[in-house]
Protein backbone atom coordinates (compact mmCIF):
# COMPACT_ATOMS: atom_id res chain seq x y z
CA UNK A 1 0.00 0.00 0.00
CA UNK A 2 2.88 2.36 0.76
CA UNK A 3 4.33 1.80 -2.71
CA UNK A 4 1.00 2.67 -4.31
CA UNK A 5 0.78 5.86 -2.26
CA UNK A 6 4.31 6.78 -3.29
CA UNK A 7 3.44 6.20 -6.96
CA UNK A 8 0.42 8.42 -6.69
CA UNK A 9 2.19 11.30 -4.96
CA UNK A 10 5.88 11.54 -5.87
CA UNK A 11 5.71 12.30 -9.61
CA UNK A 12 2.77 14.75 -9.34
CA UNK A 13 4.54 16.48 -6.45
CA UNK A 14 7.64 17.02 -8.58
CA UNK A 15 5.56 18.33 -11.49
CA UNK A 16 3.71 20.71 -9.15
CA UNK A 17 6.99 21.91 -7.64
CA UNK A 18 8.47 22.62 -11.08
CA UNK A 19 5.29 24.47 -12.07
CA UNK A 20 5.33 26.61 -8.93
CA UNK A 21 9.02 27.40 -9.30
CA UNK A 22 8.37 28.34 -12.92
CA UNK A 23 5.68 30.78 -11.87
CA UNK A 24 7.94 32.27 -9.24
CA UNK A 25 11.22 32.45 -11.16
CA UNK A 26 10.16 32.34 -14.82
CA UNK A 27 9.94 29.92 -17.70
CA UNK A 28 13.71 29.57 -18.16
CA UNK A 29 14.12 27.94 -14.77
CA UNK A 30 10.98 25.84 -15.26
CA UNK A 31 12.31 24.57 -18.59
CA UNK A 32 15.67 23.78 -17.06
CA UNK A 33 14.09 21.90 -14.15
CA UNK A 34 11.66 20.05 -16.41
CA UNK A 35 14.60 18.81 -18.48
CA UNK A 36 16.21 17.24 -15.43
CA UNK A 37 15.18 13.70 -14.49
CA UNK A 38 13.24 14.98 -11.47
CA UNK A 39 10.13 13.11 -12.60
CA UNK A 40 11.68 10.16 -14.42
CA UNK A 41 14.19 9.42 -11.67
CA UNK A 42 11.65 8.80 -8.89
CA UNK A 43 9.45 6.81 -11.26
CA UNK A 44 12.40 4.58 -12.14
CA UNK A 45 13.20 4.18 -8.44
CA UNK A 46 9.64 3.05 -7.81
CA UNK A 47 9.83 0.61 -10.72
CA UNK A 48 13.02 -0.85 -9.27
CA UNK A 49 11.42 -1.19 -5.85
CA UNK A 50 8.42 -2.96 -7.34
CA UNK A 51 9.83 -4.96 -10.28
CA UNK A 52 13.51 -5.44 -9.44
CA UNK A 53 16.84 -4.12 -10.60
CA UNK A 54 16.90 -5.91 -13.98
CA UNK A 55 13.53 -4.43 -14.97
CA UNK A 56 14.61 -0.99 -13.73
CA UNK A 57 17.82 -1.18 -15.74
CA UNK A 58 15.88 -1.97 -18.93
CA UNK A 59 13.43 0.85 -18.19
CA UNK A 60 16.27 3.31 -17.57
CA UNK A 61 17.90 2.26 -20.84
CA UNK A 62 14.59 2.86 -22.65
CA UNK A 63 14.29 6.29 -21.05
CA UNK A 64 17.79 7.19 -22.15
CA UNK A 65 17.10 6.03 -25.71
CA UNK A 66 13.86 8.02 -25.75
CA UNK A 67 15.57 11.17 -24.50
CA UNK A 68 17.79 11.49 -27.58
CA UNK A 69 15.02 12.30 -30.09
CA UNK A 70 13.45 14.67 -27.57
CA UNK A 71 16.71 16.58 -27.28
CA UNK A 72 17.12 16.73 -31.06
CA UNK A 73 13.57 18.07 -31.41
CA UNK A 74 14.11 20.67 -28.68
CA UNK A 75 17.34 21.92 -30.26
CA UNK A 76 15.83 22.08 -33.74
CA UNK A 77 12.70 23.83 -32.47
CA UNK A 78 14.69 26.30 -30.38
CA UNK A 79 16.94 27.20 -33.29
CA UNK A 80 13.97 28.12 -35.48
CA UNK A 81 11.35 29.33 -32.98
CA UNK A 82 12.70 32.87 -32.87
CA UNK A 83 12.88 33.20 -36.67
CA UNK A 84 9.71 31.55 -38.02
CA UNK A 85 6.15 30.96 -36.88
CA UNK A 86 5.72 28.31 -34.20
CA UNK A 87 3.96 25.93 -36.59
CA UNK A 88 6.90 25.90 -38.98
CA UNK A 89 9.36 25.52 -36.10
CA UNK A 90 7.44 22.47 -34.82
CA UNK A 91 7.36 20.99 -38.31
CA UNK A 92 11.10 21.49 -38.68
CA UNK A 93 11.76 20.05 -35.20
CA UNK A 94 9.67 16.96 -35.95
CA UNK A 95 11.40 16.38 -39.27
CA UNK A 96 14.82 16.36 -37.58
CA UNK A 97 14.01 14.04 -34.68
N, C-alpha and C positions, 0 to 999 in steps of 0.2 A: 504494500500500500504506500509505503514511503517513496518508493521508486516512481510510482505513478504520480504522486503529488509533486515530486521533483520535476518530472517530465512536463507537467502542466504549468509549472510556475517559472522555471529557470529561463527558458528561451524567451517567453513573453516579457519577463522582467528585464532582460538585457535589451530587447527591442524598445521597450518603454524608456529605459534609461538613456539609450542613444537618442531617441526622439526628444526627450526633455533636454538633454545636453545640446542638441541641435537648435532647439528653440532659444536656449539661453545664450549660446556662444556662436551660433550661425551655422549655415549649411556646410561650410568647409570642414569644420570639426566633425559634424554629423557624418559627412561622407567618408572622412578618414576613419572614424570609429566603426562605421558600417562595413568598411573594407576589411577590418581586422576580424579574426575568427572568434569574436566574442559571442556569437550565436552558435556557430558550427562546433566550436570547441566543447562547450558544455553538452551539446547534443551527442557528440561522439563519445564523451565520457560516460554519459548515460547508456549509450549503446554497448560500450565495453562492460559496464557494470551488469547489464542485463544479458547480453549475448556472448560475452567472452572476448578475450584479446584478439583471437584470430579474426573474428567477425569485425571487430573495431578497426583492425589494421586494414582489412579490405575496404571498409567504409571510408576510412581516412584517405586511402589511395584513390578511391572514386571521387572524393571531394577535391583532392588535389588536381586530378585530371580535369574535372569540371571547372575548376577555377581558371585554367588557362584560356579557354575561349571567352570567358567573362572579362578577363583582363584585356584581351585583344579588342573586344567590342568597346570597352570603356575608353581605351586609348584612341581608337579610331573615332568614336563619337566625340570625345573631348577635343580632338584635333580639328574637327569640322564644325562643332556646335557654335562657335563664335563667328564663323564665316558664312554659313548657309542656314536656311530654315531648319527647324528641328526635325521635320519629317525627312528631309534629305540626309541629315546627319545620322539619323537612325538607320535609314536604308544603307548608307555607306558603312556604318558600324556592323550591321548584320551581314553585309556581303564580305567583310574581312574576317569575321570570326567563324 
